[in-house]
Amino acid sequence: MHPPYKPNARLYAALWLVGCLGFTFPSWAQTPRVGAQTPPALPRFIPPPSLAPLVRAVRATVVSIRAENRDGTRSLGSGLVVSKQGEVLTNAHVVSKALHIRVRLSNGEEYSAQPVGQDGGLDLALLQLGGGVGGGLAEAYWGDSDVLEIGDWVVAIGQPFGLEATVTHGLVSARERVLGIGPLDDFIQISAPINPGNSGGPLFNMKAEVVGLTTARIDAAQGISFAVPINFVREILPRLQADERIEAGWLGAVLKEAKHSLWAMDVYQSSPAALAGLLPGDEILSVGGKPVESYFRLLRRIALLPPGSKVALSVRRQGELLELSAQLSARPAANKVLHSIQGSMQVPQLAVVLSDVPVEMLKKLKLKGGALVTSLSSPQEKNPFHIGDILLEMDNRPFADTRELGELLAKHKKASLKLLLLRNDKRLSLTAHFR
């Protein structure tokens, strides 16, 4: 009869030592592997073991802002030191109603501050610290937000809910996000958590360069945050320093991306584009000597120029290359814009303005007809249509132009209608409800 089995401590120790020495059991004794055996090659990618060195390097450029408002309330925000003499960038909504502003540095020093220049529409403000700033502050290094890629790591620092020097990190989730805020609508979407108090704080890349200012979030969502690209901020900064009124330049053309090109779909009457000779159907190749990369970058480039600026346009018209020169104007009131498109048709039931699709575009897209959405008469977030949509069919019936569509709409008696439209080279079905 065998004695009862007892665990052998020496045996356990021996097995542990074998494992430490890297002994490999025979293949028949190993757990089968699942998946690829060799990871994909990622040139020049070195995963950071920790973000602590980056945070230490940039922490001194981030400040906390507390504002006492005229109505007795308080505002919290964050900011970025952009000069050794004490200039601080933040969001305008943090300080727009302030009676007194206090700025706290990362080392605990606190200063009063005064707005130098601000613009509520762009939600940007520049502050100047006072009371003993001796020109020795740490200033941020600028990055290039245009080279950000989806998937890049980013770090945000601010004071969410008043918790100073809070660090969050995440990825660039998307670029050129349109939130329906204004003509300079171009945001970086990030997965780093952003909360009240983060507004105006910097967004850093892995080189410790500033690539954005955190500014907006969606309250009903989790893990979705936004930042203003720093290239846009840098363009605006000199005008904030001079306390200039910031007006966006206006070209006066409806533009659309199609087949990897940018086209003038329609031109406003008496607009800078019309006076320069731009015609519907022209393919825009470059603006100000710089190639056109996307609709939103062109929109930002034009809007950042003050009214009165002259800009060179290189276009292709029926195979011929042309050089045009436009003098930008201030953007007119929305109600005037709605009435000024050549050959436009307002459809108040759908809250859109339509015009005929240029012949050159019909040929390029291989379409027989349609109607182009050139303007929206209701907020974008409440409107199912996008500027640049091409309506192709109504209730399964194609139409050649706005005139035929108007005839179909006049006969339509139901409260809703089915539409087929072309958006960014994709055909979509949409049920629209009359207002």
N, C-alpha and C positions, 0 to 999 in steps of 0.2 A: 504494500500500500504506500502510495506516494505521500510525502508530507505536504501540507497546504502550501500553495504558491504565495511567495512574498515578493513585492517589488524590489528589484535590485538597484540600489542607488549607483553602484559602480557601473552597471550596464548603461543606465541613463546618461551618466557623465561621459562614457566612452562614445555613445552615439552623438552627443552634443559636440564633442571634440572633432569627430569625423566630419560633421557638417561644417564646422568652422574652418577646417582645413580644405574645404572645397571638394571633398570626395563625391563623386557622381555615381549614383546607383545605376545598375544595368538598365538598358532601355525597357526591358520587360517589367521592371519594377517602378518605372516613372509614370506620373500622371500624363496622359496624352495632351499635347499642345493643341490649342485652338486658334485659328487666325493666321495672319501672315507672320513669317519668321523674321523678316528684315523690315525695320521701319522705313518709311519713305525718306528720301534725302531732302533736307531743308537747308540749302546753302545760306550761310551767313546768319543762321538763327542760333542764338545761344540763350537758352531759358534762364532768366535771372533767378538766382537762388533766393533773393529777397529784394523788396523795394525800399528797404530802410535807407541805403546810401542815397538813392534818388530823393527821398523825402527830406533827409538831412540837408541835401544840397539846395533845395528850393524853398524850404520852410520859411526862411527869413523874408521871402518876397511876398508872402501871403499875410493879409491883415484882416482883422475883425472890425466890423462897422456897427455902431449903435447910433440911431438917430431918434431924437425927441421931436415929434411932429407938432405942428401948430394946433391940432385938435386934441392934444394930450396923449395920443397913442405913441407907441414906440415901434420902430422898424429895426430888424436885424438883417445883416448882410455880410458879405465878404468882399475882398478887394485884392488888387494886385499892384505892387509897387513897380512903377515903370520908369522912375528916374531917381537918382541918388538925392536929389533936392526935395523929394517928398511928394511927387505926383502919384496919385493912386487912381486906378480905373475900377469902376464898379457898374452896377445896373442903375439906371435912372430911377426906377421905382423904389429903390432902397432909400434915396435921399431927396426925392422930388418935393416932399411936403415937410422937410426937416426945418426945425427952428434952431436946433443945436446938433452938431455931428461930432462924435468921438471915434477915433480910430486907435485900435490897440495893435501893437506890433507883436511878433512871435516871442520876443524877449520880455514882454510884459509892459514895455513903455507905452504910454498913452498920450495922444495929441488931439487937439481940436482940429477941425478941418473945415474948409470952405469950398463950395462948388466953383470950379473954374468955367466949365462949360458942360451942358447936358442937352440931351434930346430925348423926349419922351417917346416919340415914334420909333426910334431906333433902340430905345431902352439902354442908353449908354450915358455915363457921367464921368467926368474927370474932377477929382478933388485935389486940393493942395493942403498938405499938412502945415500947421503953424506952431509957434511956441517952442523954438529951440531945436528944430531939425537942422543939423549942421552939414548936410551934404554927404553923410557917410552911410546912407541906407543901402541895403542890398537891392539891386534891380534885376528884373527878370530878363532872361534871354528869349528872344523871339524865335519861334519855329515857323514852318511853312505849312499852313493848314491845307493847301492845295495838293500836297503829296500824301496826305493821310489816306490809308486804305482801309476798307472794311476788314475787321479782324485785328487791327493794330491795338496794342495795349495802351491805355490812358489812365492817368491818376488825377483825381479831383481833390482839392483841399479847401476847406471852408469851415463855417460854424453852423451846421444844421441844428435848429432848435436851440441856438445859443451855446452849443458845445464847441468851444474853440479848437482850432487846429485838428479837426477831424479829417482823416484820410480815407478815401474810398477809391476803388479801382475797378476797371471793367474794360470792355472792348468798344471799338467804334462799330456800331451796329448798322449804320447807314449814313449816307451823306446827301446833301442838297435836299433835306426834308423841307417841305412846304407846310406851314402851320396856319396859313391864312391870316397872317399878322400884318403884312404890308408889302410894298414893292421890293424891299430888300430881304425877302423871305428865303433864307438859305441857312439851314441849321445842320449841325452834326448831331446825329442821334447816338447816344452812348448807353451802355448798360450799367455804368457806375451810378449808385444811388445818389440822387440829388433831392434835398428836402428844403423846407423854408429855412432861410439863414445861409444857404449855399449861394444864393443869387449874387452874381458878380465875382465869384471866386474863379481862380484859374484852372484850366485843364492842361496837364502836362503830357508830353510823349515820353518815351523811354530814354530820350537824350537829355531830359530835364529842361526841355524847351516848352514854352507856352504855345499851345495850338488852338486854344479857345477860351471863352468865358462862359461858365455855366449860367444859364439864364431862365430856362423854362422846364416845366414838367407837366405830365398829364395826371391829374389827381386820381382818376378812376383806374389807372394802370399801375402795375408794379414792374420795376426794372426798366422803365423807359424814361430817359432824361435827354436834355438837349443843351447844346452849347453854340454860341456864336463863333464862327471861324475867326481866328486871330488875324488872318490877312485882311478881312473886312474891317476889323477894329483898327488895324494899323493905318488903313486908308483914311479912316474918319478922325484919328487922333489929332493931326495938325489943326483940324477945324474945331475940335473941342478945346485945344490949347488956346486958340485965338478967339474963343467964345463966339464963333460964327453961327448964324442960323443955318442949319443943315437942310438944304433942299435937294431932292433927288433930280438928276437930269432925266429928260424924257425924249425918246426918239419918235414915238408915235407910229409904231407898226405892230401888227399881230404876228408873232413868230411861232414856228412849230418845228420840232425835231421830227424828221422822217427819213428813213433809209440812211441813217448815220450822217445826215446833213441838216442844216438849219435854213429854213425857208421863210420868206416874207409871205404870209398868207393874205394879209390885207394891210392897207395903209390908211391912216387917218387923214382927212382932208385938212390942208394947210398946216400939217404937222412938219417937224424938222425932216422926217423921212421923206414926206411928199415933196418938200421944197428941194431936197437933195437929189430927187429923181428916182428914188426907190420905187419899184413897181411890184404888185402882187406876182408871185411866181419867181422872183429873184432868189437865187441861192447865195446866202451870205457866207463868205469865206474867211474874212478877217475884219476886225474892228480895231482901229488905232494901231495897225501894224501887227497885232497879235492874232494868231489863229483862233477861230471860234471852236471851243471844246464842247460846250453844252448850252442849252437855253438858259439855265439858271446862272451860269457864270457870265454869260453875255448880259443878262438882265442886271446882275450885280455890277458889272463893269460900267455899264451905262449909268446906272442909278448913283454910283459913287462920284460921278463927275458933276460939278455944279452947273446949273443952267448958264448958257452962254458959251460953254466949252465947244470947241470944234473937234469933230471926230471923223477920221477917214474910214470909209467903208469899201471893202473889196468884194465885188459881187460877180456872179456868173449869170448871164441872161441869154438863154437860147444858145449856149455854147460860147458866147463872147464874154471876155473878161473886161470889167468896167471898174473905174475908180471914182467913187462919189465922196462928197464932203458934206457933212451935216452939222449944223449948229444947234445944240440941244437947247430945249426950253424947259421951263418948270412944268410939272405935270398939271394939266387942267383939272377942274372939279369933275367928279365922277359923272354927274348928270350931263355935263357937256361932252365927255368922252363917249357916252352911250349914243349920242345923236350924231357923232361926227364921222363914223366909219362910212366909207364909200359903198353905196349900194346895200346898206344894212337894213335888216328887218327886225323889229322888236317883237318878241313873243312874251308878253307879260304873264301869260298863264304858266309858262315854264321858267320864268325869270332869267331869260337869256336874250342875247342879241345875236342874230345870224347874218351871214353874208354868203354870197356865192363863192365856191371854191375856185381859185385861179386855174385857168386852163392848163398852165404848165404843171401845176400840182396834180391835176387830174391825170395828165399823161404819165407823170413820174410814178404815181401810185396805182396806175392802171384802173382808174375808176370811170364810170360813165356819168356820174353826177353826184350831187349831195349838197349839204349846207354846212357851213363852217361856224362853230361857236366862237365868236370874237369877243364877247364880254358877258359878265354875269351881273345881274341886278339884285342879287341877294348874296349874303355871306357864303364863302366857298364851303365852309364846313356844313352848311345846310342845303347846299345845292348839289344834285347828283351829277351835274355836268362839269367838265373842265374846259378852260379856254384852250382851243386847238382841236377839240373833238370835231369829227366830221360825221354828221347825221346822214345815213345812207337810205334807210327804209323807215316807213311809218306804218304800223299794222301790216307788215309783210308786203308793203307796196313801195317800190323804189320811186325816187323823184329826181329830176334833173337839176333843179335849182331852188332858190328860196321862193320863187313865184309859185311853182308847182306844190311845194310844201305848204305855202299859205292857203292854196285852194283845198288841199287835203284837210288842213286844220279847220277851215271854215265849215266843212261838212261833218266834222267829228263831233258827236253828241255825248260821248261817254265822259266819265270823270277821270279816266286814265287812258294812256295809250302805250303801245309797245313800239320801241325804237331799236333799230340796229345802227350802231355807230362804230367808227374807227377811232381808236385811241392808242397812240404809240405803236402803230403797225399791228395792233390786235383788234379783232372784231368782237364787240361786246353787245349783248342784249340787255336792254334797260326798260323797265316799266316806270313811266313818268306820270305823276299825278298833277292835274290842273289845279291852279291856286285860285 
